Amino acid sequence: MKILIELPSWLGDTVMSTPSIDNLISHYQDVEITLIGSLVSIEVLRNHPKVVKTFVISKRYRFLMNFAKQLGRFDIFFSFRGSFRSKLLKLCISSNNKFQFDHNLYKNLHQVEKYNNFINDCLNTNLSPGYLNVNLSLSVKDIGSVSFLGINPGASYGESKQWYPEEFSEVAAELSNKFNILIFGGPSEIQIADEIENLLIKKGIFNYQNLAGKTSVVDLINHISKLDLFISGDSGPMHLAASFKVPTVAIFGPTKDNETSQWRNEKSIIVKKDLECQPCMKRQCPLGHHNCMKLITAKDVLKAVNSLIVK
């Protein structure tokens, strides 16, 4: 059976879709899967044993029809996106069975459960979501090698999800006697990563690497898989860490931790303030004070770290 899947655009959403995709595959068993999506999303599942082809979708509407023709015909099409462009693409795809995720149908659930319920509704099944599953051939960490702390100050969604570089650097400096430090970030997060680096230098901390803007998606996955501790806001790398069961302190502000927290990672602690104004789900603080993140201190995060280490 030939199945076409349009993946979510964001890294974190793609990672959270993997349990439902695994259920889809187990339901049909004998399948050949073609993936379409963003470059980032494709890299997460490119090496899945059932994936035979991958295509990065152009953002230009005028290419959609030709793109769909080039894909050929499929037995079933599943789209994990509900955007207008994806709806147009669905019209162009050659298949008698087409299904598209509608976020309005699935509310007040974890994102993993939303995607899984979507697949259950499509297949008329009642399958439970399993673990996150990132399919990559990863290099093995040397036993007895130095421990690594990863910090991820950025968030593609917007600056409202970002904790402050001063606090990140204080936490990293406090833990630098136990861990070597890796600073992660995409091209748009180089500035905040550089701020953390400069603050560490001022504190006399030099056992770090600033990887912001220097890693591919595959490199990022490989690095995160080997971490001994991860500290991050609500972000794609946070969900990658969950897939590898990395002990994680997740810092939440404007977003819904009941919907986008780490999935089935027992070594995960959420740090948040539970203010009346949160979760606002805005890319920038609508009240101008950003207290949901500003009031979280390095001491709050270090307390969570100590709890994880005790576990």
N, C-alpha and C positions, 0 to 999 in steps of 0.2 A: 504494500500500500504506500502510495506517495503522499506525503503530508507536507504542506507549506505552513510555516509558523512565522508570523511577524512578532518579533520580540519587543518588549518595552524599550524606550529610548535610553533611560537612565541606567547606570551601572547597578545601583542598589535594587531597583525594581526588577531588573533582569535576574539578579541573584535570587530574589524572593519568588520569582516565577519557576525556579528549577524543580521544586517538589511537584508542582502541577504538571510540568512537562514530563517528569519521570512517571507520573501516574498515567498520563496519556500514552506514553510508550509501552508501559506494562499492559495497558488495556488492549492495544492492537498487536503488540509483540513484533510481528514481521513488518517493519516499517522502514522507509527511507525518508529522511527528513531534510528538507531544504529550509534554511534560516534566512530571513531578511531582517534588517534592522540597522541601527547605528553602528559605527565602527567599534565603539566601546562595548555594546551589548553582544555583538557577534563574537568578540574575543573570549567572552565568558564560556560559550558553549561550542566554539568552533571544533574542538577535539572530542566532542561526544561521539561514542562509537556508532550511533545511529544517524549522525549527520553526514550527508553525502555532498552537499553544496552550501555555500554561504554567499550572500550578496548584500552589499551596503546600499541602502536606499538613498537616492538623490533627494535633496530637499526641494527641488524645483518641481512644481506641479505639472509642467508641460511634458515632463519625461515619464510620468506615471504610466500612461497607456503603453508606450513602447517597452518600458521596463516590465510590465505585466506580461506582454506578449513574449518577451525573451525568456521569461521564467518557464513557459510551457503550461501544460495542464496537470492538475493535481486532483486526487480523490477527495481531499479535505483541506480547507484553509482555516487556520485559527489565527486571529489577531489579538494580541494582548494590549492593543492600543485603541483608544476611542476618539482620536483626533479627527478633525475634518479631512485631513489629507489621507488618513488611514481608511476612512469611509469611502473616499474616492477610489483608493487603491482596491478596496474590496470589490467594487463594481467592475473593475477591470480584470480581476483575477479569473482565470479559467478553471472553474470547479463547480460541481453541482451542490456541494456542501460547504457553506461558508459561515463562520461564527466569529463574532466580534465582541470583545469585552466592553461592558457598559458599567462604569463606576457607580452610576446611579442605582443600580440593582443590588449592590453589595456595600452596605454601610455598617459602621461600628464593628468592624472585624479587622483582625490583623491582615496586612496586605497579602501575606502568604495564603491565608484562608480565602480572601477575596478571589485571588487567581484560581485557587483550587476549586472553589464553588462554581466558578465560571466553567471550568473543564467538566466538573460533575454534571452541570446542567446541560452542557453540549452532548455528553456521552450517555446521559441518563444513568449515572453511576453514583455511588456513595463512598468514594475512596477518600481516606484521610491523608492529609499532607505529611510527607516524611521530612527528612533533613534537607537542608540546603546542599546543593551538589554542583560544585564547580569542577568541570572536567578538564584538567590540565595535567601534563606529565611534569611533575615538580622535582627539582633537585632535592636531595635529602640533606637535612641539617646534620652537621657533625655532632656526635654525642660528646658531651663534655665541652663543647664550644661555649663562647661567651654568651650571656643572656642579652636579649635585645628588647628594648622598649620602643614601640612605634607611637608617634603622635601625629594626628591628622587634624590640623586647624581649620581646613577649608570645608566648604559645602557648596556644591554646584547650584543648589536651589536658590541661595541668596545669602547676603551678609547677616541676616537676622539669626541664622543658625550657627554663626561662628562665635566661639568663645574667644577670649582675648589673649594676644601674644604674651603679655606680661604674666598672666596666670599660667599659661602653658610652659613658659620658660622656668617659672618658679617650681612647678611640679617636676619638670625634667631635671633641673639642677638638684633637687632634693633626692631624686632617684638615680642620679648619675654614678653613685658609688656602687650600685647593684646592677645597672644595665648600661650597655652602649645604646645610644639614642639614634633613631632614624626619624627624620622629619619628612612627611609625605605631603604631596599636593600636586594639583594639576597646573597647567600654564597660567591660569587665572589666579592661582593662589601662591605664586612665587613671592609676592611682596610680603604677605603675612608670614610665610616660612622664613624669609630673610630677616624679618624683624625678630623672630624667635632665635634665629642663629646669632644675631648681633647681641641679643640680651644674654645668651649663654656665654658668648665670648667675654662680655663684661663681667660675668660671674666667675670667670676662670674655668669654664667647662669646655673641654675640647674633644671628648670622646663621643662625637656625634657625626652624622652625615646628613646633609641637606639634599634630599632627593627630589624636591619640588620642581616639576617641569622637566625632569630628567629620566622618567621611567615610562615605558610602554605599559599598556594594560597587563600584558603577560608578566612583565617585570614586577609590577605592583602586586599582582596576585602571588608571585613567587616570594617576594619579600614578606608580605603579610602572613603567609603560611608558616613562616619560620619564627614569628615573634613569640616572645614569652609573656608580653603584656602590651595592650593597646589602649590608647586614650584618644577618644574622638567625639565629635559631635555626630548628629544624625546625618549619615553620609553613606555613599556607596562603599568606600573602604570599610566602614563599620560592619556592613553586611558580609563583605568578604571575610572579615575576621570571624564572624559568627559561623561561616561555613567551615572554618578550620578549628572551631572551638577554642579560639585564642582568648585567654582571660582579658576581659574588656570592661573599661569604665566608659559608659556612653553618656554624654552630656546633652540633655534635652532642654530646649527653650520653647520656641514657637510652634513646634510640631507635635503630633499626637503619638506619644510613646506606646500607647496601646495598639497602634496600627503599624508603626514602623520601627519598633524596637528589634533587637536581635532575636532571631527565631531559633528556639531550642538550643541556646547556648547556656548551660548551667553555670558557667563561669562569667556571668555578665551582671554588672550592677549599673543601674540608671541613677544619675545625679540630676535633680531638677528642683525647682522652688515652689511649684504649685500655686502660682499667683492667680488672682481672679481673671486677669487678662489673657491667660494662656490656656489652651493653645490658640493662637490667633491665625496660624497658617499663612502669615504674610511674609513676603521676601524682605521687607523692611519693617521695623517697629512702627506701627501706626500711631503710637502714643509718644514716640520720640525718646523714651528713656531706656529701652532695651533691658529692663530690669530682670527679665527671665534668664538672661545670660550674665548680665553685669553683677548680679547678686551672688552668683556661684563663685566661690573662692578656691584658691589652690588648696587650702586646708580641707574643704569639702571633698575635693577629688582625691587627695592623699588619704583621707579617712576611708574612702571607698577602695582605694588600692590596698590599704592594709587589710581590709576585710577580705579581699580576694586572695591575698597572699596567705592569710590565716586558713582560708578554705583549702 
